[in-house]
Amino acid sequence: MQQKIIILDFGSQTTQLIGRRVRELDTFCEILPYNKFPKNDPSVIGVILSGSPFSVHDPEAFQVDLSQFVGRVPVLGICYGAQFISHTNGGRVEKTNTREYGRAHLQYVDTANPLFNGFTQDSQVWMSHGDSITAIPAGYSCIASTSDVKYAAYYCEKPSAAGDAPLFAVQFHPEVFHTIQGSLLLKNFVVGICGSRQDWSAASFVDSTVSELKQQLGDDRVILGLSGGVDSSVAAVLLNRAIGKNLTCIFVDHGMLRKNEFRDVMNDYKCLGLNVIGVDASTKFFTDLAGVTDPEQKRKIIGRDFIEVFNAEARKIEGAKWLAQGTIYPDRIESLNITGKVIKSHHNVGGLPEEMHLQLCEPLKWLFKDEVRRVGRQLGMPEHLITRHPFPGPGLAVRILGDITPEKVRILQDADDIYIRSLREYKVKLSGEEARRVLAAGVPVNSSTRQLVNSSTDEVEVSLYDQIWQACTILLSTVRSVGVMGDERTYEHPVALRAVTSTDAMTADWAHLPYDFMAKVSNEIINKVRGVNRVCYDISSKPPSTIEWE
């Protein structure tokens, strides 16, 4: 039986990061809404309660019945989770004159407690709370304090008559990079306290998934819609290993891919031994998108047209019973928040049209993006496919503000090609510590650079492309900007460049690209791309902005 940690999400921005940190410990975990704890599941070896934007005193604050798991399995409450546990069990949580946001230091740590095994005194942690625990429940013990917060962490050996499993709680965030020994704390909990066998890895995932796919699919024919991105490509190679010739891939060119992408990706897929049908349907997509400016409407039209084109090709494949998709875990989490409200529609989440009469197969549905890349490496895929930045299913249609035309796509393709190529070519030397921070952030660094970073403390040369999570170019086609070229007045479009650092795209910071790089790229785009006379750089983070503009 596969062990798992359940992470109950109370709405924190870093809940997914908790999940990634647990997965890095070769332990499977599942993120669930705070009120969806699975009953009678013997595979659960521990529970983590996330942070939340709410105070425990807010009328709308999320609440969970702790008796479902407290005492039955080890529990770790983080920030709001810690405050909710204390508040529910007779402790006190109050607004105080001293709030803690950002870095703090544990001036007292009970290193004899299993949660802090191996910790050093004065360890740096990351706080983010306005309320504070001013009293813990009877029978609970303080195991860490800062100069301002007495109960930075607390513990109860036997919190419930339901069983002997201990309970731990911390008011800081062990999942974030700035908590220096946060990974150690999570390892102490997941491995030392919960008893994880640490048998969740890329190799074990490939072996178990191939076996499960063979059993699930048998001799059935499967169709997979390829996008050219990392997720669908890894899903295709994984399925190809399981069922071989019974997999048929369809790659639809909707006319809004990156420059030369359809040709280049088709060549890559042939080298991987995949059975791929390429379909140029750009005329249909451009026709149906004519005059449409609303972002969600664009997505819906592209999704509808993709299904129509895909379905027409699928009907030509006799005996097909399954549709495979490269849906990954963040897709499923981000499409619905914990209240059940749609954040934005994802092209590969939301079910199938009834007329397709196909069952759904999603071999990557439990993986985070960095895990997908590890699986790709395990499958022997080439690095340039694995390290590609995320690219939206609707393609450049959601990177053009306003209506879509072939000419606007041409402008954006040319500008974006210069930007992405320049990011790959520009090299920066990082110290060993800086380079390891890049890896910790989950960016798609290629394997040779990864080996250098992990084996040396010396300087490592890394491209800008490998330092960031995602880069894109946006065409502001609803705006025209006055410029001067060759003593003549121009009235053309501006483009915005976007580059972000992230872990799994749920939150993101704008990347601080070198000025000389931006100057060079701006100059090249304006000089070489007909239709552009101004280049801007987007310095907004997510939240409040999203990574894509639409």
C-alpha positions as CSV (number, residue, x, y, z in Angstrom):
1,M,0.0,0.0,0.0
2,Q,1.3,3.4,-1.0
3,Q,1.7,5.7,2.1
4,K,0.6,9.3,1.9
5,I,0.5,12.5,3.8
6,I,-2.7,14.5,3.6
7,I,-2.3,18.3,3.4
8,L,-5.5,20.1,4.3
9,D,-5.7,23.4,2.5
10,F,-7.1,26.4,4.4
11,G,-6.4,28.8,1.5
12,S,-2.7,29.6,2.0
13,Q,-0.6,30.8,-1.0
14,T,2.1,28.3,0.0
15,T,0.0,25.1,0.3
16,Q,1.4,23.7,-2.9
17,L,4.9,24.5,-1.7
18,I,4.2,22.3,1.3
19,G,3.2,19.5,-1.1
20,R,6.4,20.0,-3.1
21,R,8.6,19.8,0.0
22,V,6.9,16.6,1.1
23,R,7.3,15.1,-2.4
24,E,11.0,16.1,-2.3
25,L,11.2,13.7,0.7
26,D,10.2,10.9,-1.7
27,T,6.8,10.7,0.0
28,F,3.5,10.9,-1.8
29,C,1.1,13.6,-0.5
30,E,-2.4,14.8,-1.5
31,I,-3.6,18.3,-1.1
32,L,-7.3,18.4,-0.2
33,P,-9.8,21.2,0.7
34,Y,-9.9,21.7,4.5
35,N,-13.3,19.9,4.7
36,K,-12.5,16.9,2.5
37,F,-10.4,14.7,4.8
38,P,-10.7,11.1,3.5
39,K,-12.4,8.8,6.0
40,N,-11.2,5.3,6.7
41,D,-8.1,5.5,4.5
42,P,-5.4,3.3,6.0
43,S,-2.7,4.7,3.6
44,V,-2.7,8.1,5.5
45,I,0.3,8.3,7.7
46,G,0.1,11.9,8.7
47,V,-1.8,15.2,8.3
48,I,-0.6,18.7,7.7
49,L,-2.8,21.8,8.2
50,S,-1.9,24.7,6.0
51,G,-1.9,28.4,6.6
52,S,-4.8,30.7,5.7
53,P,-5.7,34.3,4.8
54,F,-8.2,34.2,7.7
55,S,-8.0,34.8,11.4
56,V,-9.4,32.1,13.6
57,H,-11.8,34.8,14.9
58,D,-13.2,35.7,11.4
59,P,-16.8,34.5,11.0
60,E,-16.0,33.1,7.6
61,A,-12.8,31.3,8.7
62,F,-12.5,27.8,7.5
63,Q,-12.9,25.1,10.2
64,V,-12.4,21.4,10.3
65,D,-13.4,18.6,12.6
66,L,-10.0,17.7,14.2
67,S,-11.4,14.5,15.8
68,Q,-11.2,12.9,12.3
69,F,-7.5,12.6,12.6
70,V,-6.0,14.1,15.8
71,G,-4.6,11.2,17.9
72,R,-5.1,8.7,15.0
73,V,-2.1,9.9,12.9
74,P,0.6,12.5,13.6
75,V,-0.5,16.0,12.9
76,L,1.5,19.2,12.0
77,G,-0.3,22.5,12.1
78,I,1.4,25.4,10.2
79,C,0.6,29.1,10.9
80,Y,-3.3,29.2,10.8
81,G,-3.3,25.5,11.3
82,A,-1.3,25.9,14.6
83,Q,-3.6,28.7,15.7
84,F,-6.8,26.8,14.8
85,I,-5.7,23.8,16.8
86,S,-4.9,25.9,19.8
87,H,-8.1,28.0,19.6
88,T,-10.2,24.8,19.2
89,N,-8.7,23.1,22.2
90,G,-8.9,25.8,24.8
91,G,-5.8,27.9,24.0
92,R,-5.9,31.6,23.2
93,V,-5.2,33.3,19.9
94,E,-5.2,37.1,20.0
95,K,-4.3,40.1,18.0
96,T,-1.2,41.5,19.7
97,N,0.8,44.7,19.4
98,T,3.6,42.8,17.8
99,R,3.1,41.2,14.5
100,E,5.7,39.0,12.8
101,Y,6.2,39.2,9.1
102,G,9.3,38.0,7.4
103,R,12.5,36.7,9.0
104,A,12.7,35.8,12.7
105,H,15.0,33.7,14.8
106,L,14.2,30.9,17.2
107,Q,15.8,32.0,20.4
108,Y,14.6,28.8,22.2
109,V,14.4,25.4,20.5
110,D,13.7,22.1,22.3
111,T,16.1,20.0,20.2
112,A,15.2,16.9,22.2
113,N,11.7,17.1,20.6
114,P,11.6,14.9,17.5
115,L,10.3,17.8,15.4
116,F,13.5,19.8,16.0
117,N,15.9,16.9,15.9
118,G,19.2,18.3,14.5
119,F,18.1,22.0,14.8
120,T,20.5,24.7,15.9
121,Q,19.7,27.4,18.3
122,D,18.9,30.9,16.8
123,S,17.7,29.2,13.6
124,Q,16.1,31.6,11.1
125,V,12.4,31.0,10.3
126,W,9.8,32.9,8.1
127,M,6.8,34.3,9.9
128,S,3.6,35.6,8.3
129,H,0.8,36.2,10.9
130,G,-1.0,39.1,12.6
131,D,-2.7,37.0,15.3
132,S,-0.5,35.2,17.8
133,I,-1.0,32.2,20.1
134,T,-0.8,33.7,23.6
135,A,-1.8,30.5,25.5
136,I,-1.7,26.8,24.5
137,P,-4.2,24.2,25.6
138,A,-3.7,22.3,28.8
139,G,-1.3,19.4,28.5
140,Y,0.5,21.0,25.5
141,S,4.2,22.1,25.7
142,C,6.1,25.0,24.2
143,I,9.0,23.7,22.1
144,A,10.2,26.9,20.3
145,S,10.1,30.6,20.8
146,T,11.2,33.8,19.2
147,S,12.0,37.1,20.9
148,D,8.5,38.3,20.2
149,V,6.4,35.1,20.1
150,K,6.6,32.7,23.0
151,Y,4.7,29.9,21.3
152,A,6.4,29.7,18.0
153,A,6.0,26.0,18.2
154,Y,4.2,23.6,20.6
155,Y,3.6,19.9,21.0
156,C,1.3,17.4,22.6
157,E,2.4,13.8,23.0
158,K,-1.2,12.4,23.3
159,P,-3.7,15.0,22.2
160,S,-6.7,12.7,22.0
161,A,-8.1,9.5,23.5
162,A,-8.6,8.3,19.9
163,G,-5.0,7.1,19.8
164,D,-1.4,7.7,20.7
165,A,-0.3,9.8,17.6
166,P,1.4,13.1,18.6
167,L,0.5,16.6,17.5
168,F,2.9,19.4,16.6
169,A,2.3,23.0,15.5
170,V,4.5,25.9,14.3
171,Q,3.5,29.5,13.8
172,F,6.2,29.9,11.1
173,H,6.4,28.5,7.6
174,P,8.8,25.6,7.3
175,E,8.0,25.1,3.6
176,V,9.5,28.4,2.4
177,F,13.1,28.8,1.4
178,H,13.8,31.5,4.0
179,T,13.2,29.1,6.9
180,I,16.7,27.8,6.8
181,Q,16.1,24.4,8.5
182,G,12.5,24.1,7.2
183,S,13.3,21.1,5.1
184,L,14.8,19.4,8.1
185,L,11.7,20.1,10.2
186,L,9.5,18.6,7.5
187,K,11.8,15.6,7.1
188,N,11.6,15.1,10.9
189,F,7.8,15.1,10.7
190,V,7.3,13.1,7.5
191,V,10.1,10.5,7.9
192,G,11.0,10.5,11.6
193,I,7.5,10.9,13.1
194,C,5.1,9.7,10.5
195,G,7.4,6.8,9.4
196,S,7.5,7.4,5.6
197,R,9.3,4.6,3.7
198,Q,10.4,7.3,1.2
199,D,9.5,5.1,-1.8
200,W,7.9,7.8,-4.0
201,S,10.4,8.6,-6.7
202,A,10.6,9.2,-10.5
203,A,11.8,5.6,-11.0
204,S,9.1,4.1,-8.8
205,F,6.4,6.3,-10.5
206,V,7.4,5.2,-13.9
207,D,7.4,1.5,-13.0
208,S,4.1,1.7,-11.1
209,T,2.4,3.9,-13.7
210,V,3.5,1.8,-16.6
211,S,2.2,-1.3,-14.8
212,E,-1.1,0.4,-14.0
213,L,-1.6,1.7,-17.5
214,K,-1.1,-1.7,-19.0
215,Q,-3.7,-3.1,-16.6
216,Q,-6.1,-0.1,-17.1
217,L,-5.8,0.1,-20.9
218,G,-5.2,-3.5,-21.9
219,D,-5.2,-3.8,-25.7
220,D,-7.4,-0.6,-26.1
221,R,-6.5,2.1,-28.5
222,V,-5.6,5.4,-26.9
223,I,-5.5,8.9,-28.4
224,L,-3.5,11.7,-26.9
225,G,-3.6,15.4,-27.8
226,L,-0.1,16.8,-27.9
227,S,0.6,20.4,-27.3
228,G,4.4,20.5,-27.7
229,G,4.8,21.2,-24.0
230,V,6.5,19.3,-21.2
231,D,3.4,17.7,-19.7
232,S,1.8,16.2,-22.8
233,S,5.2,15.1,-24.2
234,V,6.1,13.2,-21.0
235,A,2.6,11.7,-20.9
236,A,3.0,10.5,-24.5
237,V,6.4,8.9,-23.8
238,L,5.1,7.2,-20.6
239,L,2.1,5.8,-22.5
240,N,4.2,4.8,-25.4
241,R,6.3,2.7,-23.0
242,A,3.1,1.1,-21.6
243,I,1.1,0.4,-24.8
244,G,3.4,1.2,-27.7
245,K,1.6,1.1,-31.1
246,N,-1.8,1.3,-29.5
247,L,-1.1,5.0,-28.8
248,T,-1.9,7.6,-31.5
249,C,-0.9,11.2,-30.8
250,I,-2.6,14.2,-32.5
251,F,-0.8,17.5,-32.6
252,V,-3.1,20.3,-33.7
253,D,-1.6,23.5,-35.0
254,H,-4.1,26.3,-34.1
255,G,-1.8,28.9,-35.7
256,M,-0.8,30.5,-32.4
257,L,2.2,28.4,-31.5
258,R,5.7,29.9,-31.2
259,K,7.7,30.6,-34.3
260,N,8.5,27.4,-36.2
261,E,7.2,25.3,-33.2
262,F,4.9,23.0,-35.2
263,R,7.8,21.9,-37.5
264,D,10.4,21.6,-34.7
265,V,8.1,19.7,-32.3
266,M,7.0,17.2,-35.0
267,N,10.6,16.4,-35.6
268,D,11.2,15.9,-31.9
269,Y,8.3,13.5,-31.6
270,K,9.5,11.4,-34.6
271,C,12.9,11.1,-32.8
272,L,11.1,9.8,-29.7
273,G,9.4,7.1,-31.8
274,L,5.9,8.4,-31.2
275,N,3.1,7.8,-33.7
276,V,2.0,11.4,-34.3
277,I,-0.6,12.9,-36.7
278,G,0.0,16.6,-37.3
279,V,-3.0,18.8,-38.3
280,D,-2.7,22.3,-39.6
281,A,-6.1,23.9,-38.5
282,S,-4.9,27.5,-38.2
283,T,-7.4,28.8,-40.8
284,K,-10.4,27.5,-38.8
285,F,-9.1,28.9,-35.5
286,F,-8.4,32.4,-37.0
287,T,-11.8,32.5,-38.6
288,D,-13.6,31.6,-35.4
289,L,-11.6,34.0,-33.3
290,A,-12.1,37.0,-35.6
291,G,-13.2,40.0,-33.6
292,V,-13.2,38.2,-30.2
293,T,-11.5,40.2,-27.5
294,D,-12.7,38.7,-24.2
295,P,-10.0,36.4,-22.7
296,E,-12.3,33.7,-21.4
297,Q,-14.2,33.7,-24.7
298,K,-10.9,33.2,-26.6
299,R,-10.1,30.2,-24.4
300,K,-13.6,28.7,-24.9
301,I,-13.5,29.1,-28.7
302,I,-10.0,27.6,-28.9
303,G,-11.0,24.7,-26.6
304,R,-14.2,24.1,-28.6
305,D,-12.4,24.2,-32.0
306,F,-9.6,22.0,-30.6
307,I,-12.2,19.4,-29.7
308,E,-13.9,19.6,-33.1
309,V,-10.6,19.2,-35.0
310,F,-9.3,16.6,-32.6
311,N,-12.6,14.7,-32.7
312,A,-12.6,14.7,-36.5
313,E,-9.1,13.1,-36.5
314,A,-10.0,10.8,-33.7
315,R,-13.0,9.4,-35.7
316,K,-10.5,8.2,-38.3
317,I,-8.8,6.0,-35.7
318,E,-10.7,2.8,-35.4
319,G,-11.4,1.2,-32.0
320,A,-10.2,4.2,-29.9
321,K,-11.6,4.0,-26.4
322,W,-9.5,6.4,-24.4
323,L,-8.4,10.0,-24.5
324,A,-5.1,10.7,-22.7
325,Q,-4.2,14.2,-21.4
326,G,-1.1,15.7,-19.8
327,T,-3.1,17.1,-16.9
328,I,-0.9,17.7,-13.8
329,Y,-1.7,18.3,-10.2
330,P,-1.5,22.1,-10.2
331,D,-4.0,22.2,-13.1
332,R,-6.6,20.4,-11.0
333,I,-5.9,22.5,-7.9
334,E,-5.9,25.9,-9.6
335,S,-9.0,25.3,-11.7
336,L,-11.1,25.3,-8.5
337,N,-10.2,27.0,-5.3
338,I,-11.1,25.5,-1.9
339,T,-14.5,27.2,-2.0
340,G,-15.3,25.4,-5.3
341,K,-15.2,28.7,-7.4
342,V,-13.5,28.7,-10.8
343,I,-10.3,30.8,-10.8
344,K,-9.7,30.3,-14.6
345,S,-10.5,27.6,-17.0
346,H,-7.6,25.3,-18.0
347,H,-7.7,23.8,-21.5
348,N,-7.1,20.2,-20.2
349,V,-9.4,20.3,-17.1
350,G,-13.1,20.0,-17.0
351,G,-14.3,16.8,-18.7
352,L,-15.0,15.7,-22.2
353,P,-17.7,16.4,-24.7
354,E,-20.3,13.6,-24.5
355,E,-20.1,13.0,-28.3
356,M,-16.5,11.9,-28.1
357,H,-17.5,8.7,-26.2
358,L,-14.0,8.3,-24.8
359,Q,-12.8,7.5,-21.4
360,L,-10.3,9.8,-19.8
361,C,-6.7,8.7,-19.0
362,E,-4.5,11.2,-17.1
363,P,-1.2,9.5,-16.2
364,L,0.4,12.6,-14.7
365,K,-2.5,13.9,-12.7
366,W,-0.7,13.5,-9.3
367,L,2.6,15.2,-10.3
368,F,3.9,18.7,-9.8
369,K,5.8,20.3,-12.7
370,D,9.2,19.6,-11.3
371,E,8.2,15.9,-10.8
372,V,7.0,15.7,-14.4
373,R,10.5,16.8,-15.5
374,R,12.2,14.2,-13.3
375,V,9.9,11.6,-14.8
376,G,10.9,12.8,-18.3
377,R,14.6,12.4,-17.4
378,Q,13.9,8.9,-16.0
379,L,12.3,8.1,-19.4
380,G,15.4,9.3,-21.3
381,M,13.8,12.3,-23.0
382,P,16.1,15.0,-24.4
383,E,16.8,18.0,-22.2
384,H,15.5,20.6,-24.5
385,L,12.0,19.1,-24.3
386,I,12.2,18.6,-20.5
387,T,13.4,22.1,-19.6
388,R,10.9,24.1,-21.8
389,H,9.1,26.8,-20.0
390,P,5.3,26.3,-19.5
391,F,3.2,27.4,-22.5
392,P,-0.5,28.0,-22.4
393,G,-2.8,25.6,-24.3
394,P,-4.5,28.6,-26.2
395,G,-1.0,29.6,-27.2
396,L,-0.3,33.2,-28.2
397,A,-4.0,34.0,-28.3
398,V,-3.9,34.8,-24.6
399,R,-0.7,36.8,-25.1
400,I,-2.3,39.2,-27.6
401,L,-4.5,41.8,-25.9
402,G,-7.5,42.3,-28.2
403,D,-8.7,40.4,-31.2
404,I,-6.5,37.8,-33.0
405,T,-5.3,38.1,-36.6
406,P,-2.5,36.3,-38.5
407,E,-0.5,39.5,-38.7
408,K,-0.6,40.1,-34.9
409,V,0.5,36.5,-34.3
410,R,3.4,37.1,-36.8
411,I,4.5,40.2,-34.9
412,L,4.3,38.4,-31.5
413,Q,6.1,35.3,-32.8
414,D,9.0,37.3,-34.2
415,A,9.4,39.4,-30.9
416,D,9.0,36.3,-28.7
417,D,11.6,34.4,-30.7
418,I,14.2,37.1,-30.1
419,Y,13.4,37.3,-26.4
420,I,13.5,33.5,-25.8
421,R,16.6,33.0,-27.9
422,S,18.3,35.8,-26.0
423,L,17.4,34.3,-22.6
424,R,19.0,31.0,-23.7
425,E,22.2,32.7,-25.0
426,Y,22.8,35.1,-22.1
427,K,24.9,33.4,-19.4
428,V,25.3,34.5,-15.8
429,K,27.8,33.2,-13.2
430,L,26.3,32.2,-9.9
431,S,27.9,31.2,-6.7
432,G,27.2,27.6,-5.5
433,E,24.7,28.9,-2.9
434,E,22.9,31.1,-5.5
435,A,22.7,28.2,-8.0
436,R,21.3,25.9,-5.3
437,R,18.7,28.5,-4.6
438,V,17.7,28.4,-8.3
439,L,17.3,24.6,-8.0
440,A,15.3,24.9,-4.8
441,A,12.9,27.2,-6.6
442,G,11.9,24.4,-9.0
443,V,13.0,26.1,-12.2
444,P,13.7,23.7,-15.2
445,V,17.5,23.7,-15.0
446,N,19.0,21.2,-17.4
447,S,20.6,18.1,-16.0
448,S,24.3,19.0,-16.7
449,T,23.9,22.3,-14.9
450,R,22.0,20.6,-12.1
451,Q,25.0,18.1,-11.6
452,L,27.5,21.0,-11.5
453,V,25.4,22.8,-8.9
454,N,25.0,19.8,-6.7
455,S,28.6,18.8,-6.8
456,S,30.5,22.1,-6.4
457,T,30.5,25.2,-4.3
458,D,32.4,27.1,-7.1
459,E,30.8,29.5,-9.6
460,V,28.4,27.9,-12.1
461,E,27.5,29.4,-15.4
462,V,23.7,29.3,-16.0
463,S,21.7,30.8,-18.8
464,L,19.0,33.3,-17.9
465,Y,16.4,30.9,-19.4
466,D,17.5,28.3,-16.8
467,Q,17.1,30.7,-13.9
468,I,13.5,31.6,-14.4
469,W,10.2,29.6,-14.3
470,Q,8.5,31.2,-17.3
471,A,9.1,33.9,-19.8
472,C,6.8,35.3,-22.4
473,T,6.1,38.3,-24.7
474,I,2.8,40.1,-24.7
475,L,1.5,42.1,-27.7
476,L,-0.5,45.1,-26.6
477,S,-2.5,45.2,-29.8
478,T,-5.2,47.4,-28.4
479,V,-2.6,50.2,-27.8
480,R,-0.5,52.2,-30.3
481,S,2.6,54.1,-29.4
482,V,4.2,57.0,-31.1
483,G,7.8,56.5,-32.1
484,V,10.5,57.8,-34.4
485,M,12.4,55.6,-36.8
486,G,14.8,57.0,-39.4
487,D,13.5,60.6,-38.9
488,E,9.9,59.3,-39.5
489,R,7.0,59.2,-37.1
490,T,5.7,55.7,-36.3
491,Y,2.5,54.6,-34.8
492,E,2.8,51.0,-33.9
493,H,2.3,48.5,-31.1
494,P,4.2,48.1,-27.8
495,V,5.2,44.7,-26.5
496,A,5.7,43.7,-22.9
497,L,8.3,41.2,-21.8
498,R,7.5,39.0,-18.8
499,A,9.8,36.7,-16.8
500,V,9.0,35.2,-13.4
501,T,10.5,33.0,-10.8
502,S,8.2,30.5,-9.2
503,T,7.8,27.0,-7.7
504,D,4.7,25.7,-9.3
505,A,3.1,28.8,-10.8
506,M,0.6,29.3,-7.9
507,T,2.7,32.3,-6.8
508,A,5.4,34.1,-8.7
509,D,7.9,37.0,-8.4
510,W,9.1,39.0,-11.4
511,A,12.6,38.2,-12.4
512,H,15.3,40.9,-12.0
513,L,16.9,40.6,-15.5
514,P,20.2,42.4,-16.1
515,Y,19.8,45.9,-17.6
516,D,22.3,45.3,-20.4
517,F,20.3,42.2,-21.4
518,M,17.0,44.1,-21.5
519,A,18.6,46.9,-23.5
520,K,19.9,44.5,-26.1
521,V,16.6,42.6,-26.4
522,S,14.6,45.8,-26.6
523,N,16.9,47.2,-29.3
524,E,16.8,44.0,-31.4
525,I,13.0,43.7,-31.2
526,I,12.4,47.3,-32.2
527,N,14.9,47.1,-35.1
528,K,13.9,43.7,-36.5
529,V,10.2,43.2,-35.8
530,R,8.0,45.2,-38.1
531,G,5.0,46.5,-36.2
532,V,6.7,47.2,-32.8
533,N,8.2,50.5,-31.7
534,R,8.3,50.1,-27.9
535,V,9.3,47.4,-25.4
536,C,8.2,47.4,-21.7
537,Y,9.0,45.0,-18.9
538,D,6.3,43.7,-16.5
539,I,7.4,44.0,-12.9
540,S,4.2,42.7,-11.2
541,S,4.1,39.5,-9.1
542,K,1.4,36.8,-8.6
543,P,-0.7,37.6,-6.7
544,P,-2.1,40.1,-7.4
545,S,-1.3,39.6,-11.1
546,T,-1.3,36.3,-13.0
547,I,1.7,35.1,-14.9
548,E,-0.2,35.3,-18.2
549,W,-1.9,38.6,-19.1
550,E,-5.1,36.9,-20.1
